[in-house]
């Protein structure tokens, strides 16, 4: 596979390719339904839709599948217990109260168990509250759901699989592009961040991607041990990306305050800060999906040179103490960005090589 085709594959693995896998899983599910005694049941298709529609990463799908299976088993168990009792209105009301209280209690404070509670209650209702409840119908419901889980995991695992490591790499590259866009608009174009809807949305996207990266790492425990040993390094990637973003926000705030308090001085310093941010952008452009950082040392050296130039410009002004502290804070923050960028690229190269 040549580099352009491979890059296209990586960029579309989360969306376009997953859609094709989604369709294939539905077709396999529909075909499998025809061989079941209860061939008109839609729960195979519904299970595939729930698992593959909400997650496209193997680890997170396995997590969701286990939770769905647990909810199905517990709900079916309570449903079977309910249909052994006399099917009177009082018994039905009592069983609903018991089931709802039980599933409500087990979901306190845990997002994953919330899903178990939802699926468990739905399975209980399907089995216990039908007009003609039976053990055979309960068994078919469980079989349908298990079959849907197996089909979903088979397609996800063996048809253009998207594992947690690859998904994390894709999310990291995307977030670097979002950081690039944010820095360019704020520091190069000079857009006021606080009054711009597009920048507010971009800020939210960056935070959302960081959250997604943490979710991906959580799903790694359901994949191979080799994937799981990367966890610490992936957490460091999130740490340094988040730190760079927060440092950028701090510098923007300091520059905005400086424009109000010392506009002439800040107008003089702005070109130095802009040059530094251009160097940060070039460095972030090094993060490409499944590609090692190109010319890493050169970009880090350029970043350091721009930071030194900006620091000298900040020190050149004989400012009053309060403003001098602000200038020192900007210089210190640039130095921290240098460190974070260095660590980010170093860890990135290690991950790409594994």
C-alpha positions as CSV (number, residue, x, y, z in Angstrom):
1,X,0.0,0.0,0.0
2,X,1.6,3.3,-1.1
3,X,1.9,6.2,1.3
4,X,-1.0,8.3,-0.1
5,X,-3.4,5.3,-0.2
6,X,-2.4,4.3,3.3
7,X,-2.9,7.9,4.6
8,X,-6.3,8.0,3.0
9,X,-7.2,4.7,4.7
10,X,-6.1,6.0,8.1
11,X,-8.0,9.3,7.7
12,X,-11.3,7.5,6.7
13,X,-11.0,4.4,8.9
14,X,-13.2,6.0,11.6
15,X,-16.0,7.1,9.3
16,X,-16.3,5.9,5.7
17,X,-14.7,2.5,6.3
18,X,-16.7,2.0,9.5
19,X,-19.9,2.7,7.6
20,X,-19.1,-0.1,5.2
21,X,-18.4,-2.4,8.1
22,X,-21.7,-1.3,9.7
23,X,-23.6,-2.3,6.5
24,X,-21.8,-5.6,6.3
25,X,-22.6,-6.5,9.9
26,X,-26.3,-5.7,9.3
27,X,-26.4,-8.0,6.3
28,X,-24.7,-10.8,8.2
29,X,-27.1,-10.3,11.1
30,X,-30.1,-10.4,8.7
31,X,-28.7,-13.6,7.1
32,X,-28.2,-15.2,10.5
33,X,-31.7,-14.4,11.6
34,X,-33.1,-16.6,8.8
35,X,-31.6,-19.7,10.4
36,X,-33.1,-19.0,13.8
37,X,-36.4,-20.7,14.8
38,X,-37.7,-17.3,15.7
39,X,-36.5,-15.7,12.4
40,X,-38.6,-12.6,12.6
41,X,-36.9,-11.2,15.7
42,X,-35.2,-7.8,15.2
43,X,-32.9,-8.1,18.3
44,X,-29.9,-9.3,16.3
45,X,-30.1,-6.2,14.2
46,X,-30.8,-3.9,17.2
47,X,-27.8,-5.3,19.1
48,X,-25.5,-4.7,16.1
49,X,-26.9,-1.2,15.8
50,X,-26.3,-0.4,19.5
51,X,-22.7,-1.8,19.6
52,X,-21.3,-0.6,16.2
53,X,-23.4,2.6,16.0
54,X,-22.0,3.9,19.3
55,X,-18.4,2.7,19.1
56,X,-16.0,2.0,16.2
57,X,-13.0,1.0,18.2
58,X,-12.5,-2.7,19.1
59,X,-11.6,-2.2,22.8
60,X,-14.6,0.1,23.5
61,X,-16.9,-2.3,21.5
62,X,-15.7,-5.2,23.7
63,X,-16.4,-3.2,26.8
64,X,-19.9,-2.3,25.5
65,X,-20.6,-5.9,24.5
66,X,-19.7,-7.2,27.9
67,X,-21.9,-4.6,29.6
68,X,-24.7,-5.5,27.2
69,X,-24.3,-9.2,27.8
70,X,-24.3,-8.6,31.6
71,X,-27.4,-6.5,31.4
72,X,-29.1,-9.1,29.2
73,X,-28.3,-12.0,31.6
74,X,-29.3,-10.1,34.7
75,X,-32.5,-8.8,33.1
76,X,-33.3,-12.2,31.7
77,X,-32.8,-13.8,35.1
78,X,-35.2,-11.4,36.7
79,X,-37.6,-11.8,33.9
80,X,-37.6,-15.6,34.2
81,X,-38.1,-15.3,37.9
82,X,-41.1,-13.0,37.3
83,X,-42.8,-15.4,34.8
84,X,-42.6,-18.3,37.3
85,X,-45.0,-16.3,39.6
86,X,-48.7,-16.0,38.9
87,X,-49.3,-13.5,36.1
88,X,-51.7,-11.2,38.0
89,X,-51.7,-7.3,38.0
90,X,-50.4,-7.2,41.6
91,X,-47.5,-9.5,40.8
92,X,-46.6,-7.6,37.7
93,X,-46.6,-4.3,39.5
94,X,-44.5,-5.8,42.3
95,X,-42.0,-7.3,39.9
96,X,-41.7,-3.9,38.0
97,X,-41.0,-2.1,41.3
98,X,-38.4,-4.7,42.4
99,X,-36.6,-4.7,39.0
100,X,-36.6,-0.9,38.7
101,X,-35.3,-0.4,42.3
102,X,-32.6,-3.1,41.7
103,X,-31.3,-1.6,38.5
104,X,-31.4,1.9,39.9
105,X,-29.3,0.9,42.9
106,X,-26.6,-0.9,40.9
107,X,-26.1,2.1,38.6
108,X,-25.4,4.7,41.3
109,X,-22.3,6.8,40.3
110,X,-21.0,4.5,37.5
111,X,-21.5,5.3,33.9
112,X,-20.8,1.8,32.7
113,X,-23.3,0.3,35.1
114,X,-25.9,2.8,33.9
115,X,-25.7,1.0,30.6
116,X,-26.2,-2.4,32.3
117,X,-29.2,-1.0,34.2
118,X,-30.8,0.3,31.0
119,X,-30.3,-3.0,29.1
120,X,-31.2,-5.1,32.0
121,X,-34.5,-3.3,32.5
122,X,-35.3,-3.5,28.8
123,X,-34.6,-7.2,28.8
124,X,-36.7,-7.7,31.9
125,X,-39.6,-5.8,30.2
126,X,-39.3,-7.9,27.0
127,X,-39.5,-11.2,28.9
128,X,-41.8,-10.5,31.9
129,X,-44.3,-8.0,30.5
130,X,-45.4,-9.6,27.2
131,X,-48.9,-10.8,26.9
132,X,-47.8,-14.4,26.7
133,X,-44.5,-14.7,28.6
134,X,-42.6,-18.0,28.2
135,X,-39.2,-19.6,28.8
136,X,-38.8,-20.2,25.1
137,X,-39.3,-16.5,24.2
138,X,-36.8,-15.5,26.9
139,X,-34.3,-18.0,25.5
140,X,-34.7,-16.6,22.0
141,X,-34.2,-13.0,23.2
142,X,-30.9,-14.0,24.9
143,X,-29.7,-15.9,21.8
144,X,-30.6,-13.0,19.5
145,X,-28.6,-10.5,21.6
146,X,-25.6,-12.9,22.0
147,X,-25.6,-13.5,18.2
148,X,-25.7,-9.8,17.5
149,X,-22.7,-9.3,19.9
150,X,-20.7,-12.0,18.2
151,X,-21.4,-10.7,14.7
152,X,-20.4,-7.1,15.7
153,X,-17.2,-8.2,17.3
154,X,-16.3,-10.5,14.4
155,X,-16.7,-7.7,11.8
156,X,-14.8,-5.2,14.0
157,X,-12.0,-7.6,14.8
158,X,-11.3,-9.0,11.3
159,X,-12.6,-6.5,8.7
160,X,-10.3,-3.4,8.6
161,X,-9.9,-3.5,12.4
162,X,-9.5,-0.2,14.3
163,X,-7.7,-1.0,17.5
164,X,-7.2,1.4,20.4
165,X,-3.6,2.3,19.5
166,X,-4.6,3.3,16.0
167,X,-7.6,5.2,17.1
168,X,-5.5,7.1,19.7
169,X,-3.0,8.0,17.0
170,X,-5.8,9.3,14.7
171,X,-7.3,11.4,17.6
172,X,-3.9,12.8,18.5
173,X,-3.1,13.9,14.9
174,X,-6.6,15.4,14.7
175,X,-6.1,17.4,17.9
176,X,-2.8,18.7,16.8
177,X,-4.5,20.0,13.6
178,X,-7.2,21.6,15.8
179,X,-4.5,23.2,18.0
180,X,-2.8,24.4,14.8
181,X,-6.1,26.1,13.7
182,X,-6.6,27.6,17.1
183,X,-3.1,29.1,17.4
184,X,-3.3,30.4,13.8
185,X,-6.6,32.2,14.3
186,X,-5.7,33.7,17.7
187,X,-2.0,34.7,17.3
188,X,-1.4,34.9,13.5
189,X,-4.8,36.4,12.4
190,X,-5.3,38.2,15.7
191,X,-8.9,37.0,16.2
192,X,-10.3,37.8,19.6
193,X,-11.0,34.5,21.2
194,X,-13.7,35.5,23.7
195,X,-16.0,37.1,21.2
196,X,-15.7,34.5,18.3
197,X,-18.2,31.7,18.1
198,X,-15.9,29.6,15.8
199,X,-13.0,29.8,18.3
200,X,-15.3,28.9,21.2
201,X,-16.4,25.8,19.2
202,X,-12.8,24.9,18.3
203,X,-11.9,25.2,22.0
204,X,-14.7,22.8,22.8
205,X,-13.6,20.4,20.1
206,X,-10.0,20.3,21.5
207,X,-11.4,19.5,25.0
208,X,-13.8,16.9,23.5
209,X,-10.9,15.1,21.7
210,X,-8.8,15.0,24.8
211,X,-11.8,13.3,26.6
212,X,-12.1,10.9,23.7
213,X,-8.4,10.0,24.0
214,X,-9.0,9.1,27.6
215,X,-11.9,6.9,26.6
216,X,-9.8,5.1,24.0
217,X,-7.1,4.3,26.6
218,X,-9.8,2.9,28.9
219,X,-10.8,0.5,26.1
220,X,-7.2,-0.8,25.7
221,X,-7.6,-3.2,28.7
222,X,-10.0,-5.3,26.5
223,X,-7.5,-5.8,23.8
224,X,-4.1,-7.5,23.7
225,X,-1.5,-7.1,26.4
226,X,0.9,-5.5,23.8
227,X,-1.7,-2.7,23.3
228,X,-2.2,-2.3,27.1
229,X,1.5,-1.7,27.9
230,X,1.3,1.5,25.8
231,X,-1.1,3.0,28.3
232,X,1.4,5.1,30.3
233,X,2.9,6.6,27.2
234,X,-0.5,7.5,25.7
235,X,-1.5,9.2,29.0
236,X,1.7,11.3,28.7
237,X,0.6,12.3,25.1
238,X,-2.7,13.6,26.6
239,X,-0.8,15.3,29.4
240,X,1.5,17.3,27.1
241,X,-1.2,18.1,24.5
242,X,-3.4,19.5,27.3
243,X,-0.5,21.4,28.8
244,X,0.4,23.0,25.5
245,X,-3.2,24.1,25.0
246,X,-3.5,25.6,28.5
247,X,-0.2,27.4,28.1
248,X,-1.4,28.8,24.8
249,X,-4.6,30.1,26.5
250,X,-2.5,31.7,29.3
251,X,-0.3,33.6,26.8
252,X,-3.4,34.7,24.9
253,X,-4.9,36.1,28.2
254,X,-1.6,37.8,29.1
255,X,-1.4,39.4,25.6
256,X,-5.0,40.6,25.8
257,X,-4.3,42.2,29.2
258,X,-1.1,43.7,27.9
259,X,-3.0,45.3,25.0
260,X,-5.3,47.0,27.5
261,X,-2.6,48.1,30.0
262,X,0.5,48.7,27.9
263,X,-0.7,48.8,24.2
264,X,2.5,50.4,22.8
265,X,4.8,47.8,24.5
266,X,2.5,44.9,23.4
267,X,2.4,46.2,19.8
268,X,6.2,46.0,19.8
269,X,6.3,42.5,21.3
270,X,3.5,41.0,19.1
271,X,5.8,40.2,16.1
272,X,8.1,38.2,18.4
273,X,5.2,36.3,19.9
274,X,3.8,35.7,16.4
275,X,7.1,34.3,15.2
276,X,7.2,31.9,18.2
277,X,3.6,30.7,17.5
278,X,4.5,30.1,13.9
279,X,7.3,27.8,15.1
280,X,4.8,26.0,17.4
281,X,2.5,25.5,14.4
282,X,5.3,24.0,12.3
283,X,6.1,21.6,15.1
284,X,2.5,20.5,15.5
285,X,2.4,19.8,11.7
286,X,4.9,17.0,12.4
287,X,2.2,14.9,14.0
288,X,0.8,12.8,11.1
289,X,-1.1,9.5,11.4
290,X,1.4,6.6,11.7
291,X,4.3,8.9,10.6
292,X,7.4,9.7,12.7
293,X,8.1,13.3,13.4
294,X,10.1,14.7,10.5
295,X,13.0,17.1,11.1
296,X,12.1,17.0,14.8
297,X,15.5,18.4,16.0
298,X,15.4,21.2,13.5
299,X,11.9,22.3,14.5
300,X,12.7,22.1,18.2
301,X,15.8,24.2,17.6
302,X,13.8,26.8,15.7
303,X,11.2,26.9,18.5
304,X,14.0,27.4,21.1
305,X,15.5,30.3,19.0
306,X,12.1,32.0,18.7
307,X,11.5,31.6,22.4
308,X,14.9,33.2,23.2
309,X,14.3,36.1,20.9
310,X,10.9,36.7,22.4
311,X,12.3,36.5,25.9
312,X,15.0,39.0,25.1
313,X,12.4,41.4,23.7
314,X,10.4,41.0,26.9
315,X,13.4,41.7,29.0
316,X,14.4,44.7,27.0
317,X,11.6,46.9,28.4
318,X,12.1,48.7,31.7
319,X,8.6,47.9,33.0
320,X,7.2,48.5,36.4
321,X,7.3,45.5,38.7
322,X,3.7,44.3,38.1
323,X,4.1,44.4,34.3
324,X,7.6,42.9,34.5
325,X,6.1,39.9,36.4
326,X,3.6,39.5,33.6
327,X,6.4,39.6,31.0
328,X,8.4,37.0,33.0
329,X,5.3,34.8,33.1
330,X,5.0,34.9,29.3
331,X,8.7,34.0,28.9
332,X,8.4,31.2,31.4
333,X,5.3,29.8,29.7
334,X,7.0,29.7,26.3
335,X,9.8,27.8,27.9
336,X,7.3,25.2,29.3
337,X,5.7,24.9,25.8
338,X,9.2,24.1,24.5
339,X,9.5,21.3,27.0
340,X,6.1,19.9,26.3
341,X,6.6,20.0,22.5
342,X,9.9,18.1,23.0
343,X,8.3,15.5,25.1
344,X,5.3,15.2,22.9
345,X,7.4,14.5,19.7
346,X,9.7,12.1,21.6
347,X,6.8,10.0,22.9
348,X,5.1,10.2,19.6
349,X,8.0,8.6,17.8
350,X,8.2,5.8,20.4
351,X,4.5,5.0,19.9
352,X,4.7,5.0,16.1
353,X,7.6,2.6,16.2
354,X,5.6,0.1,18.3
